Amino acid sequence: MPIDRLWSDPATHRARLARVAARLGAEIVAAEAFVGGGSAPDEPIPGEALALAAAGGLAERLRAGSPPVVGYVREGRLVLDLRTVDPADDEILVAAVVAALGKPAAGAAGGDGRTAG
């Protein structure tokens, strides 16, 4: 992942989050990222991410899926930070989450709530 994606334009990132959140029924929440090494491993990078209810083993199903999706659980919600996902992979991410949730995504291809494929 290009490190500059951690500092993406907030308005552009927010619009991307809103599109994906609408498809998944997710909420946009404040989320901090960390570079993890170098001169400032503990310095947070403020931003926003998606949050879904983590009940029913959602995180485990996503990790076991194909492709695997890894998020983190905070306060009973699964957080997915799209700063770590190439925007070209958003449809793949949506499909993986929809499969793990076991329900059709809103706004999917064809406009009838069904995913393509």
Secondary structure as GFF3:
##gff-version 3
##sequence-region A 1 117
A	DSSP	three_ten_helix	3	7	.	.	.	ID=ss1
A	DSSP	alpha_helix	10	24	.	.	.	ID=ss2
A	DSSP	beta_strand	27	33	.	.	.	ID=ss3
A	DSSP	beta_strand	45	53	.	.	.	ID=ss4
A	DSSP	three_ten_helix	55	57	.	.	.	ID=ss5
A	DSSP	alpha_helix	58	64	.	.	.	ID=ss6
A	DSSP	beta_strand	72	74	.	.	.	ID=ss7
A	DSSP	beta_strand	77	80	.	.	.	ID=ss8
A	DSSP	three_ten_helix	82	84	.	.	.	ID=ss9
A	DSSP	three_ten_helix	87	89	.	.	.	ID=ss10
A	DSSP	alpha_helix	90	101	.	.	.	ID=ss11
A	DSSP	three_ten_helix	109	111	.	.	.	ID=ss12
###
